[in-house]
Amino acid sequence: MSETTRITKAAGIVGAATLLSRILGFVRDVVVAWFFGAGLAADAFFIAFTIPNLLRRLFAEGSLTISFVPVFTECLFKRGREEAFRLARSAWWLLTIVLAAVALLGVLFSPLIVKLIARGFLSSPEKFDLTILLTRIMFPYIFFISLVALAMGILNTLGHFAAPALAPVLLNLAMIGSVLLLSPHLAEPSKGLAIGVIIGGVLQLALQIPFMVRKGFHLFVRSPLYHPAIKRIALLMVPAIFGAAVYQMNIVVARLLASYLPEGSVSYLYYADRLVQFPLGIFAIALATAVLPSLSKQAAAKDIEGLRASFSYALRLVFFVSIPAMTGLIILREPIVRLLFQRGAFDPATTHLTAEALLYYAIGLWAFSGVRIVVATFYALQDTKTPVKIAVISLFVNIVLSILLMRPMRHSGLALATSLASGVNLILLIGALKKRLGRIGARDILRSVFRTTASAAVMGGAIAFVALWASPRPGESPWYLLAWVLGSVGGGSLLYGGCAHLLRCRELGAMVDMVRAGICKKGT
C-alpha cells in the first residue's frame, strides 16, 4: 500500500469518527442545556471542567502525541519492534506516575484553583463550594485522557486509527447517559454530569487496550522504567506545549477584547467559531492526524522525496476540501446559523450578528486547515521550535490587527484579525519548510489550488444565484429552511465535484476514496 493510500484511508476513518463525535457533542450540549439551563449548576460545572480540559489541550491530545510519534516511529524503523515497544512501555509507566501525582495535587488544591479562575464565585458560597466539589470529581480526567493520547500515538504509528478517533464518542455518550440516568437520582444533579466525565475517561482508555494488545503491544511485560529516548520526547514536548499555549492565548485575547465590545460579542464569536471548527475537525485535523505517522516514517528513513510527496498530497487534499467549505459557509452563513441556533433567546438580530462573525472566520478556513498539515510536517522532522516561533509572531499580528479592526468592525474585526493572522502563520510556515526541504512541490500545489478555486467559484456562483430566488425568508417553516440548507449543500457538492472532474483535479478521486474508507472502516 502506497503512503498516499494509507493517508487517504486513515483520514477517512478519523474524519468519519470525528463527524460522529461532533454530532454527539451537539446532542450532549442540547441535553445539558435542557437539564441544567444556564443557572448556578451549569456555571459551576463549566468552570470546574475548565482546568482538566485546558490541561488536556496543552499536555495530552496535542503536544504529547505529536512529540511521541516521531521518536517512536524512528525507534521502530531503526531499532526494531521490541525496542520501540520498550520505549512505549517506559513512556506509559512514567506518564502514569506523573499523571497520578498531578491528579492528586489537583484534587487537593481545588479550592485554590477555583479561587484563581473564578474569583467572582466567592460572592456566592453555594456556587463556590459546588465548583470545588465538581473540580475534585473531574480533575482525574486528565489522567485518563493523557494515557488515551499516548495510546493514540502508539496505535496510529502501528497503522490503527479507528479506536483513538472514536474515543471522544464514548465521552459524549457517557455524559449524555449520566445526565439522563444518573443526575435525576442525585441530590446535586450536576455531580452526575461530573461523574459522567470520569466514566467517559475510563471508557476512552479501556477502548484502546484491546487494540494495542492485538497489535502486539503488552503493558505488563518487564521493561526498564526509563528509556534513553524519553529525554528526546520531553525535549520535543516542551516547545509543543508552548505552541498549544500560544493557540489558547489567541482565544483568551479574542475573548478579552470582545468583553470591551457591546454585550453578546463574546457569544457571537463563540457560536461562529463552533461552526468553523466543524469542517476543520472532520477534514483538516483528521488529515493531519493521518499524515503524521507517514511523514515520521519517511523522515526516519531519510526519504525526503517521499516526505515531500506526502506533504504536497496532504496539503493539496486539505485545500481541495477547505476552499469549497469556506465558500459554502460564506454564502450560506445566515441560513446555517438560523437553522442551528435561532430559537428562544437566540433572536434574528443575534443570528445576523453571529453570521457576520462566521463570514470573517470562514475567510481563514483554508489557512486554519493548511497550518495543521505544515505543522505536522515540522513535528515529523522532530522540529517543534520553528512552529512555536512562527506562532508567536502570528499571535502578535493577531493582537495588533484585533486592536486596529475592533473599533470600526466590532466583533467581526476580531474574527477577521484571527483569519488574517492565520494566513500570515501559514505563509511563514511554508517559507520555513521550503528553506529546510529545498523543494515542496509548490507548482503542483498552486496548480491544484487554482483548479480547486475555479470549481468552488462556479459552485458558489450557482448557490448565490439560486438564493436570489428561493432563499428562505424570516418566518419560513423550519422544515423549508432545513430542506434549503441540505439541498444547497448537496447540490453545491455535486456541482463542485462535476467541475473538479472536468478540470481533472486528482484530489477528487482521493476524496472519494477517503469517504469510502470512512464508511467501510476496513483494515483498521
Secondary structure, DSSP 8 states (H G I E B T S, - for coil): --HHHHHHHHHHHHHHHHHHHHHHHHHHHHHHHHHHTTSHHHHHHHHHTHHHHHHIIIIIIIIIHHHHHHHHHHHHHHH-HHHHHHHHHHHHHHHHHHHHHHHHHHHHTHHHHHHHH-GGGGG-HHHHHHHHHHHHHHTTHHHHHHHHHHHHHHHHHTT--HHHHHHHHHHHHHHHHIIIIIGGGSSSHHHHHHHHHHHHHHHHHHHHHHHHHHTT--SSS---S--THHHHHHHHHHHHHHHHHHHHHHHHHHHHHHTTSSTTHHHHHHHHHHHHHHHIIIIIIHHHHHHHHHHHHHHHTT-HHHHHHHHHHHHHHHHHHHHHHHHHHHHSHHHHHHHHH-STT--HHHHHHHHHHHHHHHTTHHHHHHHHHHHHHHHHTT--HHHHHHHHHHHHHHHHHHHHHHHHHTHHHHHHHHHHHHHHHHHHHHHHHHHHHS---HHHHHHHHHHHHHHHHHHHHHHHHHHHHH---TT--HHHHHHHHHHHHHHHHHHHHHHHHHTT-THHHHHHHHHHHHHH-TT-
